Amino acid sequence: MIKSTSNSWGYIQEDGELDGLSRALQYDELDFGLAALLYREFRLKVLDFGYGNWVMRSTFIFRHPKSTSSSYELYLRPLEGSVWIATFIAIGLMIIVLKFIVAHEIQLLERYHEESSVGESNWSFLIIYNIGELCQQGFSYIPVLASGRIVILAILIFFFLIYQFYSASIVSFLLLPPTRTITSVMDLVKSSLDVGMENVLYDVDYMKTTTDPVAIALYNKKMKQPNNQLNFLKAREGIEKVKGGGYAFHTQTSTCYPIVERTFQERAICELAEVQLYKPVYANMALSKKSPLREMFLYCNVYQMEVGILHRLRVHWDARKPQCVDYTPYLEVEVGLPESSWALILLGAGICGSLILLPLEYIWKKWGSQIFTKEKLTSLVLWLCPSRN
């Protein structure tokens, strides 16, 4: 028996001819191929196929992120839009009612030459006071009148319930196992994950010739890189990126599962998710056109299937999926920048706003009262709105 090897299963070249194994079978350089081939229209014209003896299953494998929502969505999630609107309306009404009660209390106590604990009743104080109550920071205003105490009691109970429900919802969301929201190729396209594929000819050919709009969108948005470089990598290199997180790699399960089982920790294995780009396909034995060996191989393969030999060989050579056997996500909870970034942005915006207002307040305090006197403001108004008498 004369054996021959090739680095290609056989694809159409620029001159219209096939290469690799398919070319050798087409020109009777070989009688049959030990490497199973996939059905392709250009191969059916020049080759005969035998029994499908191998199932090729390829998939995107990745560590599913804890949440595909952005940080601000995480903070808005506990309450629906209508509840948020109702809450802000209730807070606004409380501020208005508190404004009248505080003003009335100050006037009443001044009549009897007594001081109120609030000291002032401007809007900014009342807004900050309600924010402090919402954040469970205690209260600096102790009302004297019964009406004021009733309002304060209602505010405390209302904000306590809102705060407890809101904080408990966020904590429970962080403690629960992540929801698997990436379940299709389109979800993968919309996600923040980087994408790569194993550098094998059938995947390269698939991405070049596919008419699937979702696969084309994946290719254009995720696969293409600057300088026309593509994310086709070796299997071990791609799986190593998957191990680090934030990366989805397309490869055969028989290739990636052994690497995952040897190199991934238990937690990483439990976080793995899969998305299929195309369905599993049968790879068939290829022979020369009108080969007299085709019928013999067909009968032999069918017999091996009936008695279980093919099944045994598939179980032996095809890798089993690594199992998540001992992982309890509630024992370790990590809150990173993706979950807390919106809170940090809000804090930074407040600090920057205060730093901008500080010099303006200083300028106004030092020179504003001298520049904008009552007489100058009156003359400015008269100049802008001259009398028509």
Contacts in CASP RR format, 6 or more apart in sequence:
PFRMAT RR
TARGET T0000
AUTHOR 0000-0000-0000
METHOD contacts of the structure
MODEL  1
MIKSTSNSWGYIQEDGELDGLSRALQYDELDFGLAALLYREFRLKVLDFG
YGNWVMRSTFIFRHPKSTSSSYELYLRPLEGSVWIATFIAIGLMIIVLKF
IVAHEIQLLERYHEESSVGESNWSFLIIYNIGELCQQGFSYIPVLASGRI
VILAILIFFFLIYQFYSASIVSFLLLPPTRTITSVMDLVKSSLDVGMENV
LYDVDYMKTTTDPVAIALYNKKMKQPNNQLNFLKAREGIEKVKGGGYAFH
TQTSTCYPIVERTFQERAICELAEVQLYKPVYANMALSKKSPLREMFLYC
NVYQMEVGILHRLRVHWDARKPQCVDYTPYLEVEVGLPESSWALILLGAG
ICGSLILLPLEYIWKKWGSQIFTKEKLTSLVLWLCPSRN
4 24 0 8 1.000
4 29 0 8 1.000
4 30 0 8 1.000
6 20 0 8 1.000
6 21 0 8 1.000
6 24 0 8 1.000
7 20 0 8 1.000
8 19 0 8 1.000
8 20 0 8 1.000
8 21 0 8 1.000
8 201 0 8 1.000
9 20 0 8 1.000
9 21 0 8 1.000
9 22 0 8 1.000
9 35 0 8 1.000
9 37 0 8 1.000
9 38 0 8 1.000
9 201 0 8 1.000
9 202 0 8 1.000
10 18 0 8 1.000
10 19 0 8 1.000
10 20 0 8 1.000
10 21 0 8 1.000
10 22 0 8 1.000
10 23 0 8 1.000
10 37 0 8 1.000
10 43 0 8 1.000
10 201 0 8 1.000
11 18 0 8 1.000
11 19 0 8 1.000
11 22 0 8 1.000
11 201 0 8 1.000
11 205 0 8 1.000
12 18 0 8 1.000
12 42 0 8 1.000
13 19 0 8 1.000
17 23 0 8 1.000
18 26 0 8 1.000
18 42 0 8 1.000
18 43 0 8 1.000
18 46 0 8 1.000
21 30 0 8 1.000
21 33 0 8 1.000
21 35 0 8 1.000
21 37 0 8 1.000
21 286 0 8 1.000
22 37 0 8 1.000
22 43 0 8 1.000
22 46 0 8 1.000
22 47 0 8 1.000
22 286 0 8 1.000
23 29 0 8 1.000
24 30 0 8 1.000
25 32 0 8 1.000
25 33 0 8 1.000
25 46 0 8 1.000
25 47 0 8 1.000
25 286 0 8 1.000
25 287 0 8 1.000
25 288 0 8 1.000
26 46 0 8 1.000
26 47 0 8 1.000
26 288 0 8 1.000
26 289 0 8 1.000
28 288 0 8 1.000
30 288 0 8 1.000
31 287 0 8 1.000
31 288 0 8 1.000
31 291 0 8 1.000
31 293 0 8 1.000
32 285 0 8 1.000
32 286 0 8 1.000
32 287 0 8 1.000
32 288 0 8 1.000
32 291 0 8 1.000
32 293 0 8 1.000
32 297 0 8 1.000
33 285 0 8 1.000
33 286 0 8 1.000
33 287 0 8 1.000
35 286 0 8 1.000
36 52 0 8 1.000
36 53 0 8 1.000
36 54 0 8 1.000
36 56 0 8 1.000
36 283 0 8 1.000
36 284 0 8 1.000
36 285 0 8 1.000
36 286 0 8 1.000
37 43 0 8 1.000
37 47 0 8 1.000
37 49 0 8 1.000
37 283 0 8 1.000
37 284 0 8 1.000
37 285 0 8 1.000
37 286 0 8 1.000
38 56 0 8 1.000
38 202 0 8 1.000
38 281 0 8 1.000
38 283 0 8 1.000
38 284 0 8 1.000
39 49 0 8 1.000
39 281 0 8 1.000
39 284 0 8 1.000
43 286 0 8 1.000
46 289 0 8 1.000
47 286 0 8 1.000
47 287 0 8 1.000
47 288 0 8 1.000
47 289 0 8 1.000
48 286 0 8 1.000
48 287 0 8 1.000
48 288 0 8 1.000
48 289 0 8 1.000
48 290 0 8 1.000
48 291 0 8 1.000
48 294 0 8 1.000
49 284 0 8 1.000
49 285 0 8 1.000
49 286 0 8 1.000
49 287 0 8 1.000
50 284 0 8 1.000
50 285 0 8 1.000
50 286 0 8 1.000
50 287 0 8 1.000
50 294 0 8 1.000
50 297 0 8 1.000
50 298 0 8 1.000
50 301 0 8 1.000
51 284 0 8 1.000
51 285 0 8 1.000
51 297 0 8 1.000
51 298 0 8 1.000
51 301 0 8 1.000
51 302 0 8 1.000
51 305 0 8 1.000
52 282 0 8 1.000
52 283 0 8 1.000
52 284 0 8 1.000
52 285 0 8 1.000
52 301 0 8 1.000
53 283 0 8 1.000
53 284 0 8 1.000
53 285 0 8 1.000
53 301 0 8 1.000
53 310 0 8 1.000
54 282 0 8 1.000
54 283 0 8 1.000
54 314 0 8 1.000
55 280 0 8 1.000
55 281 0 8 1.000
55 282 0 8 1.000
55 283 0 8 1.000
55 314 0 8 1.000
55 318 0 8 1.000
56 252 0 8 1.000
56 280 0 8 1.000
56 281 0 8 1.000
56 282 0 8 1.000
56 283 0 8 1.000
57 252 0 8 1.000
57 253 0 8 1.000
57 254 0 8 1.000
57 280 0 8 1.000
58 203 0 8 1.000
58 250 0 8 1.000
58 251 0 8 1.000
58 252 0 8 1.000
58 253 0 8 1.000
58 276 0 8 1.000
58 277 0 8 1.000
58 278 0 8 1.000
58 280 0 8 1.000
59 250 0 8 1.000
59 251 0 8 1.000
59 253 0 8 1.000
59 274 0 8 1.000
59 275 0 8 1.000
59 276 0 8 1.000
59 277 0 8 1.000
60 185 0 8 1.000
60 188 0 8 1.000
60 195 0 8 1.000
60 248 0 8 1.000
60 249 0 8 1.000
60 250 0 8 1.000
60 274 0 8 1.000
60 275 0 8 1.000
60 276 0 8 1.000
60 277 0 8 1.000
61 239 0 8 1.000
61 242 0 8 1.000
61 248 0 8 1.000
61 249 0 8 1.000
61 250 0 8 1.000
61 251 0 8 1.000
61 256 0 8 1.000
61 260 0 8 1.000
61 272 0 8 1.000
61 273 0 8 1.000
61 274 0 8 1.000
62 182 0 8 1.000
62 193 0 8 1.000
62 242 0 8 1.000
62 245 0 8 1.000
62 246 0 8 1.000
62 247 0 8 1.000
62 248 0 8 1.000
62 249 0 8 1.000
62 272 0 8 1.000
62 273 0 8 1.000
62 274 0 8 1.000
62 275 0 8 1.000
63 242 0 8 1.000
63 243 0 8 1.000
63 244 0 8 1.000
63 245 0 8 1.000
63 246 0 8 1.000
63 247 0 8 1.000
63 268 0 8 1.000
63 271 0 8 1.000
63 272 0 8 1.000
63 273 0 8 1.000
64 178 0 8 1.000
64 180 0 8 1.000
64 182 0 8 1.000
64 271 0 8 1.000
64 272 0 8 1.000
64 273 0 8 1.000
65 178 0 8 1.000
65 182 0 8 1.000
65 191 0 8 1.000
65 192 0 8 1.000
65 193 0 8 1.000
65 246 0 8 1.000
65 338 0 8 1.000
66 178 0 8 1.000
66 338 0 8 1.000
66 339 0 8 1.000
67 74 0 8 1.000
67 173 0 8 1.000
67 178 0 8 1.000
67 179 0 8 1.000
67 338 0 8 1.000
67 339 0 8 1.000
68 181 0 8 1.000
68 182 0 8 1.000
68 191 0 8 1.000
68 192 0 8 1.000
69 77 0 8 1.000
70 342 0 8 1.000
71 338 0 8 1.000
71 339 0 8 1.000
71 340 0 8 1.000
71 341 0 8 1.000
71 342 0 8 1.000
71 343 0 8 1.000
71 345 0 8 1.000
72 342 0 8 1.000
74 170 0 8 1.000
74 173 0 8 1.000
74 339 0 8 1.000
74 342 0 8 1.000
75 170 0 8 1.000
75 342 0 8 1.000
75 343 0 8 1.000
76 84 0 8 1.000
77 169 0 8 1.000
77 170 0 8 1.000
77 173 0 8 1.000
78 165 0 8 1.000
78 166 0 8 1.000
78 169 0 8 1.000
78 170 0 8 1.000
78 173 0 8 1.000
79 87 0 8 1.000
79 166 0 8 1.000
87 162 0 8 1.000
90 158 0 8 1.000
91 130 0 8 1.000
91 134 0 8 1.000
92 130 0 8 1.000
94 130 0 8 1.000
94 151 0 8 1.000
94 154 0 8 1.000
94 155 0 8 1.000
94 158 0 8 1.000
95 123 0 8 1.000
95 126 0 8 1.000
95 127 0 8 1.000
95 130 0 8 1.000
97 151 0 8 1.000
98 126 0 8 1.000
98 129 0 8 1.000
98 130 0 8 1.000
98 148 0 8 1.000
98 151 0 8 1.000
98 155 0 8 1.000
99 121 0 8 1.000
99 123 0 8 1.000
99 126 0 8 1.000
101 143 0 8 1.000
101 145 0 8 1.000
101 147 0 8 1.000
101 148 0 8 1.000
101 151 0 8 1.000
102 116 0 8 1.000
102 118 0 8 1.000
102 121 0 8 1.000
102 126 0 8 1.000
102 141 0 8 1.000
102 143 0 8 1.000
103 121 0 8 1.000
104 145 0 8 1.000
105 116 0 8 1.000
105 118 0 8 1.000
105 143 0 8 1.000
105 144 0 8 1.000
105 145 0 8 1.000
105 148 0 8 1.000
106 116 0 8 1.000
106 118 0 8 1.000
106 119 0 8 1.000
106 121 0 8 1.000
108 145 0 8 1.000
109 115 0 8 1.000
109 116 0 8 1.000
109 144 0 8 1.000
116 144 0 8 1.000
117 140 0 8 1.000
117 141 0 8 1.000
117 142 0 8 1.000
117 143 0 8 1.000
117 144 0 8 1.000
118 125 0 8 1.000
118 140 0 8 1.000
118 141 0 8 1.000
129 139 0 8 1.000
129 140 0 8 1.000
129 141 0 8 1.000
130 155 0 8 1.000
130 159 0 8 1.000
132 138 0 8 1.000
132 139 0 8 1.000
133 139 0 8 1.000
133 155 0 8 1.000
133 156 0 8 1.000
133 159 0 8 1.000
134 159 0 8 1.000
134 162 0 8 1.000
134 163 0 8 1.000
135 163 0 8 1.000
136 159 0 8 1.000
136 160 0 8 1.000
136 163 0 8 1.000
139 152 0 8 1.000
139 156 0 8 1.000
141 152 0 8 1.000
143 149 0 8 1.000
143 151 0 8 1.000
143 152 0 8 1.000
174 333 0 8 1.000
174 335 0 8 1.000
174 339 0 8 1.000
175 329 0 8 1.000
175 330 0 8 1.000
175 333 0 8 1.000
177 329 0 8 1.000
178 271 0 8 1.000
180 273 0 8 1.000
181 187 0 8 1.000
182 188 0 8 1.000
182 191 0 8 1.000
182 193 0 8 1.000
182 273 0 8 1.000
182 275 0 8 1.000
183 275 0 8 1.000
184 214 0 8 1.000
184 275 0 8 1.000
185 214 0 8 1.000
185 215 0 8 1.000
185 218 0 8 1.000
185 275 0 8 1.000
185 276 0 8 1.000
185 277 0 8 1.000
186 214 0 8 1.000
186 217 0 8 1.000
187 275 0 8 1.000
188 195 0 8 1.000
188 218 0 8 1.000
188 222 0 8 1.000
188 248 0 8 1.000
188 275 0 8 1.000
189 214 0 8 1.000
189 217 0 8 1.000
189 218 0 8 1.000
189 221 0 8 1.000
189 222 0 8 1.000
192 246 0 8 1.000
193 246 0 8 1.000
193 247 0 8 1.000
193 248 0 8 1.000
194 222 0 8 1.000
194 231 0 8 1.000
194 241 0 8 1.000
194 246 0 8 1.000
194 247 0 8 1.000
194 248 0 8 1.000
195 218 0 8 1.000
195 222 0 8 1.000
195 223 0 8 1.000
195 231 0 8 1.000
195 247 0 8 1.000
195 248 0 8 1.000
195 249 0 8 1.000
195 250 0 8 1.000
196 222 0 8 1.000
196 223 0 8 1.000
196 231 0 8 1.000
196 232 0 8 1.000
196 233 0 8 1.000
196 238 0 8 1.000
196 247 0 8 1.000
196 248 0 8 1.000
196 249 0 8 1.000
196 250 0 8 1.000
197 203 0 8 1.000
197 204 0 8 1.000
197 207 0 8 1.000
197 223 0 8 1.000
197 231 0 8 1.000
197 232 0 8 1.000
197 233 0 8 1.000
197 249 0 8 1.000
197 250 0 8 1.000
197 251 0 8 1.000
198 232 0 8 1.000
198 233 0 8 1.000
198 234 0 8 1.000
198 235 0 8 1.000
198 238 0 8 1.000
198 249 0 8 1.000
198 250 0 8 1.000
198 251 0 8 1.000
198 252 0 8 1.000
198 255 0 8 1.000
199 232 0 8 1.000
199 233 0 8 1.000
199 234 0 8 1.000
200 252 0 8 1.000
203 232 0 8 1.000
203 250 0 8 1.000
204 232 0 8 1.000
206 215 0 8 1.000
206 277 0 8 1.000
206 278 0 8 1.000
207 215 0 8 1.000
207 219 0 8 1.000
207 223 0 8 1.000
210 216 0 8 1.000
210 219 0 8 1.000
215 277 0 8 1.000
218 277 0 8 1.000
222 231 0 8 1.000
223 230 0 8 1.000
223 231 0 8 1.000
224 230 0 8 1.000
225 231 0 8 1.000
233 241 0 8 1.000
233 249 0 8 1.000
235 251 0 8 1.000
235 255 0 8 1.000
235 256 0 8 1.000
235 259 0 8 1.000
236 259 0 8 1.000
238 247 0 8 1.000
238 249 0 8 1.000
238 251 0 8 1.000
239 249 0 8 1.000
239 251 0 8 1.000
239 256 0 8 1.000
239 259 0 8 1.000
239 260 0 8 1.000
239 263 0 8 1.000
240 263 0 8 1.000
241 247 0 8 1.000
241 249 0 8 1.000
242 248 0 8 1.000
242 249 0 8 1.000
243 263 0 8 1.000
243 264 0 8 1.000
243 268 0 8 1.000
244 268 0 8 1.000
248 275 0 8 1.000
249 256 0 8 1.000
250 277 0 8 1.000
253 318 0 8 1.000
253 319 0 8 1.000
253 321 0 8 1.000
254 317 0 8 1.000
254 318 0 8 1.000
254 319 0 8 1.000
255 319 0 8 1.000
257 319 0 8 1.000
257 320 0 8 1.000
257 321 0 8 1.000
257 322 0 8 1.000
258 319 0 8 1.000
260 269 0 8 1.000
260 272 0 8 1.000
260 322 0 8 1.000
261 269 0 8 1.000
261 319 0 8 1.000
261 322 0 8 1.000
264 272 0 8 1.000
264 322 0 8 1.000
266 324 0 8 1.000
266 325 0 8 1.000
266 326 0 8 1.000
266 327 0 8 1.000
267 327 0 8 1.000
269 322 0 8 1.000
269 323 0 8 1.000
269 324 0 8 1.000
269 327 0 8 1.000
270 324 0 8 1.000
270 327 0 8 1.000
270 329 0 8 1.000
272 322 0 8 1.000
285 297 0 8 1.000
285 301 0 8 1.000
287 293 0 8 1.000
287 294 0 8 1.000
287 297 0 8 1.000
301 310 0 8 1.000
304 310 0 8 1.000
305 311 0 8 1.000
337 344 0 8 1.000
END
